[in-house]
Amino acid sequence: ALTADNALMASIPVWDRLPVLLVSGDMNPEPLMGETDFVEIALHPFGNAKVELADLVATKTMDARELDAKALAESRVALLANVSQLNDAQLKALEGFVREGGGLLVFPGNRINSAWYNTTFLAGGKGLLPLPVASLSGSTNSGTRATIVSQHYEHPALEMFNDPRNGNLSEADIRLWYKMREEAGKPGDGGVTVLARLDTGDPFLVEKKFGEGRIIECAVPCDAEWTNLPARPFYLPLMQQLVTYLASKVYPPRNVDVGRPLVAFLPAADAGKKGILTDPEGKAREIAIQTKGTRAIAEFADTRKPGLYVLDAPNNNRIHFVVNVDRKESDLSQLSEAEVQGVAKAMGASVVKTFGEYHSLDQQRRFGQEIWQALLVAVLALIFVEMLLEQAFARRKT
């Protein structure tokens, strides 16, 4: 290793609270009968505890008819639970929220207007809904059942369940679920990704990127009407993992490589103000805070110097960034012969190991022919001719 890079810095944001907006399609006042009752307990388990404990997630529940841009602006993640449909203003506000980096969880149910979901919400693949919903499968009676396929999960929100001690998703008993038309979203092309499947082959969780934000769609509701998910031990960590994953995508990274811009999202009220950015050498400079959608943004592009950058934004809001050199540059492992040849080919270069090989290559790559020898002979010949002419003229004079 190199002595100069024995230390690696990192900036780790610490969340005081993670505001999550729960939008219910059925605000049933009876205990555990509302669409969001179970998920609210999962996200906010210490809310009614007698012991004074803290929850990371702060939930706010509202009727779908009350959803507006103001409520979304105060949240990092929104969750739709069996919402029939949204009006145009609500949909526009939700699209703006996700496009600017917000997270969205979509749970269906018996109240959803599937026609609206598959047209307006999907918008031909350009809308928020990752995949269109098709027909209902299963039965509430003792008919067909489904379970979540037990597999090795690669997705950050699910990888904790690779350890059986954290719960087994396949223990869920799913009686009813919505089929999703995968061909409409072209899974795997970078647009829609299937995170988990049922043993019937149907998608259980799918994800889509929309602008700077992400949407996760589930095939079942988040209550206990169609499944026993809320009764399983893994339900709490599953809901928390999905929400924290979506929330972590809201803000730009604090740790970047050299040459990458530093970006900070700030409250909309800070737009038009100035921030002070201090670079690793202690040099301070003003950064203009500009408006982008419902947020204000501070951006700095000149990150050629690795180290700690500190942004002092209005209202005593201090944000730390770390710029590091790519760790690959510190890898001193010797390349194999094939790797060396590959690098040379990519650069349009040739590999030589001896001076003889270099000399031969140098001779081959020169343009034209060597003429210095011919020029030397010509110069010598001219000198000789000049001498002869001088002697001849001298004899005539005498």
C-alpha positions in Angstrom: 0.0 0.0 0.0 1.0 3.6 -0.3 1.8 5.6 2.8 0.0 8.6 1.5 -3.4 6.9 1.6 -3.2 4.9 4.8 -6.1 7.0 6.1 -9.6 7.1 4.5 -12.2 9.8 5.5 -15.9 9.4 5.4 -18.9 11.6 6.0 -21.8 9.7 7.7 -25.2 11.6 7.9 -27.0 11.0 11.2 -30.8 11.2 10.9 -32.6 12.7 13.9 -36.0 11.7 12.4 -37.1 10.2 9.1 -40.5 11.7 8.2 -42.8 9.3 6.4 -46.2 10.2 5.1 -48.8 7.3 5.2 -51.7 8.0 2.8 -54.6 5.7 3.6 -57.4 4.7 1.3 -59.5 3.6 4.3 -59.3 5.6 7.5 -61.2 3.0 9.6 -61.3 4.2 13.3 -61.5 0.6 14.6 -58.1 -0.6 16.0 -56.0 -2.4 13.4 -58.7 -2.0 10.8 -57.3 1.0 8.9 -55.1 0.4 5.9 -52.0 1.9 7.5 -52.4 0.7 11.1 -50.0 -2.2 10.9 -47.4 -0.4 8.9 -47.6 2.5 11.3 -46.8 0.2 14.2 -44.0 -1.4 12.2 -42.4 2.0 11.4 -43.1 3.5 14.8 -43.0 0.6 17.3 -42.1 2.7 20.4 -44.8 5.3 19.8 -47.0 3.8 22.5 -44.4 2.2 24.6 -44.4 2.9 28.4 -40.6 2.9 28.3 -39.1 6.1 26.9 -37.4 4.9 23.7 -36.8 6.7 20.4 -38.0 5.8 16.9 -36.0 6.8 13.8 -39.2 7.0 11.7 -41.8 9.7 12.4 -45.0 8.8 10.7 -47.9 11.0 9.7 -51.2 9.5 8.5 -53.7 11.2 6.4 -56.7 10.4 4.2 -55.9 10.2 0.5 -58.3 13.1 -0.2 -56.1 15.4 2.0 -52.8 14.7 0.2 -51.2 17.8 -1.1 -47.7 19.2 -2.1 -47.2 20.7 1.4 -47.6 17.4 3.1 -45.2 15.8 0.7 -42.6 18.6 1.1 -42.4 17.7 4.8 -41.7 14.0 4.1 -38.9 11.9 2.7 -41.0 8.9 1.9 -44.7 8.6 0.9 -46.7 5.4 1.2 -50.0 4.8 -0.6 -52.1 2.2 1.1 -55.1 1.0 -0.9 -55.7 4.4 -2.4 -58.4 4.3 -5.1 -56.9 7.1 -7.2 -55.5 10.6 -7.0 -56.8 13.8 -8.7 -54.6 15.6 -11.2 -53.2 18.1 -8.7 -52.3 15.3 -6.3 -50.6 13.2 -9.0 -48.6 16.2 -10.2 -47.4 16.9 -6.7 -46.5 13.3 -6.1 -44.6 13.1 -9.4 -42.7 16.3 -8.5 -41.9 14.8 -5.0 -40.4 11.6 -6.4 -38.7 13.3 -9.4 -36.8 15.5 -6.9 -35.6 12.5 -4.9 -38.5 11.4 -2.7 -39.3 7.8 -2.2 -42.7 6.2 -2.8 -44.2 2.8 -1.6 -47.3 1.6 -3.4 -49.5 -1.0 -1.7 -52.7 -2.1 -3.5 -56.0 -3.4 -2.0 -59.7 -3.9 -2.7 -60.4 -0.2 -3.2 -57.9 0.6 -6.0 -59.2 1.7 -9.4 -57.1 -0.6 -11.5 -58.2 1.3 -14.7 -56.7 4.5 -13.3 -53.6 2.7 -12.1 -53.0 1.2 -15.5 -53.6 4.4 -17.5 -53.0 7.6 -15.6 -50.7 6.3 -12.8 -48.7 4.1 -15.2 -48.7 6.7 -18.1 -47.5 4.2 -20.6 -44.4 3.4 -18.6 -43.5 7.0 -18.1 -45.5 7.5 -14.9 -44.9 6.6 -11.3 -46.3 3.1 -11.3 -43.6 0.6 -12.1 -45.8 -2.2 -13.5 -49.5 -2.3 -14.4 -51.8 -4.5 -12.2 -53.6 -7.3 -13.9 -56.1 -9.7 -12.3 -56.3 -10.9 -8.8 -55.0 -14.3 -8.0 -55.5 -16.7 -5.1 -58.5 -17.0 -2.9 -59.6 -15.9 0.6 -61.0 -19.4 1.1 -58.9 -22.5 1.5 -57.8 -22.3 -2.2 -54.6 -21.3 -3.8 -51.9 -19.9 -1.6 -48.6 -18.3 -2.4 -45.3 -17.7 -0.5 -42.4 -15.4 -1.2 -39.5 -17.3 -2.8 -36.6 -17.9 -0.4 -33.5 -16.7 -2.3 -30.2 -14.8 -1.9 -31.3 -11.2 -2.1 -28.9 -8.7 -3.8 -31.1 -5.6 -3.2 -29.9 -3.4 -0.3 -33.4 -3.3 1.2 -33.7 -7.1 1.4 -30.1 -8.3 1.8 -30.5 -8.5 5.6 -32.9 -11.4 5.1 -30.0 -13.5 3.7 -29.3 -14.2 7.4 -32.1 -16.5 8.7 -31.8 -14.9 12.1 -33.4 -11.8 10.7 -36.5 -13.6 9.5 -37.6 -15.8 6.6 -39.8 -14.1 4.1 -41.0 -17.4 2.7 -43.0 -18.0 6.0 -45.6 -15.5 4.9 -49.0 -17.0 3.8 -50.4 -15.0 0.9 -54.0 -15.7 0.0 -54.7 -12.9 -2.5 -52.3 -10.9 -4.6 -52.3 -8.8 -7.7 -50.5 -10.1 -10.8 -48.3 -7.5 -12.5 -47.7 -7.4 -16.2 -43.9 -7.7 -16.5 -43.8 -7.3 -20.2 -45.1 -3.7 -19.9 -42.2 -2.6 -17.8 -39.4 -4.6 -19.4 -37.8 -5.7 -16.2 -34.0 -5.7 -16.2 -33.5 -2.9 -18.8 -32.7 -0.4 -16.1 -36.2 0.8 -15.8 -38.0 -1.8 -13.6 -36.4 -4.3 -11.4 -38.0 -7.3 -9.7 -36.8 -7.4 -6.1 -38.7 -10.5 -4.9 -41.0 -13.1 -6.4 -43.8 -15.3 -5.3 -43.5 -19.1 -5.7 -46.1 -18.7 -8.5 -43.5 -16.8 -10.5 -45.4 -13.5 -10.1 -43.5 -10.4 -8.9 -43.9 -9.6 -5.2 -41.8 -6.4 -5.0 -40.7 -4.3 -8.0 -38.7 -1.1 -8.2 -38.5 1.8 -10.6 -36.3 4.9 -10.8 -38.2 8.1 -11.5 -36.0 11.2 -11.8 -33.9 11.4 -8.7 -36.3 9.2 -6.7 -37.5 5.7 -6.6 -40.8 3.8 -6.3 -41.4 0.3 -4.9 -44.6 -1.4 -5.8 -46.0 -4.4 -3.8 -48.4 -7.1 -5.0 -50.3 -7.2 -1.7 -51.7 -4.7 0.8 -49.8 -3.7 3.9 -52.6 -4.8 6.2 -53.7 -8.3 7.2 -56.7 -8.6 4.8 -55.0 -10.8 2.2 -51.9 -12.1 4.0 -50.5 -12.8 7.4 -47.5 -10.6 6.7 -48.2 -8.2 9.7 -48.2 -11.2 12.0 -44.8 -12.5 10.9 -41.7 -11.4 12.9 -40.0 -10.1 9.8 -42.8 -7.6 8.9 -41.3 -4.8 11.1 -37.8 -5.0 9.7 -39.1 -5.4 6.2 -41.2 -2.2 6.3 -38.3 -0.3 8.0 -35.8 -1.6 5.5 -38.0 -0.5 2.5 -38.6 2.9 4.0 -35.0 3.6 5.0 -33.7 2.4 1.6 -36.0 4.8 -0.2 -35.2 7.6 2.2 -31.4 7.1 1.7 -31.9 7.9 -2.0 -33.5 11.3 -1.2 -30.2 13.2 -0.7 -27.1 13.3 -2.9 -24.0 11.4 -1.6 -21.7 13.0 1.0 -18.7 10.9 -0.1 -17.6 11.3 -3.7 -14.5 10.7 -5.8 -12.2 13.5 -7.0 -13.8 15.5 -9.8 -17.4 14.7 -8.8 -19.6 17.6 -7.8 -20.8 18.2 -4.2 -24.6 18.7 -4.0 -26.6 19.6 -1.0 -30.4 19.8 -0.8 -31.6 22.6 1.5 -35.0 24.0 2.6 -36.8 26.0 0.0 -36.6 29.1 2.2 -32.8 29.1 1.7 -33.1 29.8 -2.0 -31.4 33.0 -3.0 -29.1 33.0 0.0 -25.4 32.2 0.3 -23.5 29.4 1.8 -19.8 29.2 2.8 -17.8 26.2 1.6 -14.4 25.6 3.1 -12.1 23.3 1.1 -9.4 20.9 2.5 -6.8 23.7 2.5 -9.0 26.0 4.6 -9.9 28.3 1.7 -13.5 29.6 2.1 -15.7 30.7 -0.8 -19.4 31.7 -1.2 -21.8 29.3 -2.8 -25.1 30.5 -4.3 -28.2 28.6 -3.2 -30.5 28.1 -6.1 -34.1 26.8 -6.5 -34.9 23.4 -7.9 -38.5 22.4 -7.7 -39.6 22.5 -4.0 -36.0 22.4 -2.8 -33.1 24.7 -2.7 -29.7 23.4 -3.9 -26.1 24.3 -3.2 -23.6 22.8 -5.7 -19.8 22.9 -6.0 -17.9 21.4 -8.9 -14.2 22.1 -8.3 -13.3 19.0 -6.3 -9.8 18.4 -7.6 -8.4 18.4 -4.0 -9.2 15.3 -1.9 -10.1 15.8 1.7 -12.9 17.3 3.9 -15.2 20.0 2.5 -17.5 21.8 4.9 -20.6 23.7 3.8 -22.0 26.2 6.3 -25.6 26.8 5.1 -28.1 29.3 6.5 -29.7 28.6 10.0 -26.5 27.0 11.3 -26.9 24.1 9.0 -23.5 22.5 8.6 -22.9 19.8 6.0 -19.7 17.7 5.7 -18.5 16.2 2.4 -15.5 14.0 1.8 -13.7 13.8 -1.5 -11.4 10.8 -1.9 -9.1 9.6 -4.6 -10.4 6.5 -6.4 -9.3 3.5 -4.2 -8.3 1.6 -7.4 -5.4 4.0 -7.8 -3.9 2.6 -4.5 -4.0 -1.0 -5.7 -0.4 -2.0 -6.2 -1.1 -5.5 -7.5 0.8 -6.4 -10.6 -1.3 -6.8 -13.7 -1.3 -10.1 -15.6 0.0 -10.3 -19.1 -3.5 -10.4 -20.5 -4.5 -7.3 -18.5 -1.4 -5.4 -19.6 -2.2 -6.2 -23.2 -5.9 -5.2 -22.7 -4.9 -1.8 -21.3 -2.4 -1.2 -24.1 -5.1 -2.1 -26.7 -7.5 0.3 -25.2 -4.9 3.1 -25.3 -3.8 2.2 -28.8 -0.3 1.5 -27.4 2.2 -1.4 -27.7 3.9 -3.4 -25.0 7.7 -3.8 -25.2 10.0 -5.6 -22.7 13.5 -5.1 -24.1 15.4 -2.2 -25.7 15.7 -4.3 -28.9 11.9 -4.6 -29.1 11.6 -0.9 -28.5 14.2 -0.1 -31.2 12.5 -2.3 -33.7 9.1 -0.8 -32.9 10.5 2.7 -33.1 11.9 1.9 -36.6 8.5 0.5 -37.8 6.4 3.4 -36.5 8.5 6.2 -38.1 6.9 7.9 -41.0 9.0 8.2 -44.3 12.6 7.0 -44.8 15.9 8.0 -43.4 17.7 10.5 -45.8 20.5 11.8 -43.6 23.1 9.5 -45.2 22.1 10.6 -48.7 22.2 14.3 -47.7 25.7 13.8 -46.2 27.0 12.2 -49.3 25.5 15.1 -51.4 27.1 17.7 -49.2 30.5 16.0 -49.4 30.1 15.8 -53.2 29.3 19.5 -53.4 32.3 20.4 -51.4 34.5 18.2 -53.6 33.1 19.8 -56.8 33.6 23.2 -55.3 37.3 22.4 -54.7 37.7 21.2 -58.3 36.1 24.3 -59.7 38.3 26.6 -57.6 41.4 24.8 -58.9 40.2 25.0 -62.5 39.5 28.8 -62.2 42.9 29.4 -60.5 44.8 27.7 -63.4 43.1 29.9 -66.0 44.0 33.1 -64.2 47.6 32.0 -64.1 
